[in-house]
Each structure stands twice: as C-alpha cells, then as structure tokens.
C-alpha cells in the first residue's frame, strides 16, 4: 500500500470536520466509499453530497477503501 496512490476513502463521522472534509475530498477527485455515523440522517445527508453509501454500524463499513479517516 505504501507505494500505491490513495483513490478511495471511507469517512468515520458526519460532524463538523467530516462535513467539510468529505465534500472537499470528493471534489478533489477521490471516491468516497462510505460515510459512517450513528445518525442515519447525518450519514445520509453527507453521503448524498459525495455519492457514498451511508452506514450506521461499524461492521457495515466496506473494506475496499484505500483509507479510513
């Protein structure tokens, strides 16, 4: 992984930092795989801005992202 480029990201959280970071990363060309939040509403709102899949359970975060932040 160290030599590979990061192209896909999952985001844990849908609060203030994530609500700015995820759309910025998406606009920069990264694929946002999942948005995790305990709140389905917050996860869904942020996911709709990035094309990601919203998830509310940690075990539902897909393992195909290059980076989890």
Secondary structure, 3 states (H helix, E strand, C coil): CCCCCCCEEEEECCCHHHHHHHHHHHHCCCEEEEEECCCHHHHHHHHHHHCCEEECCHHHCCCCCCEEC
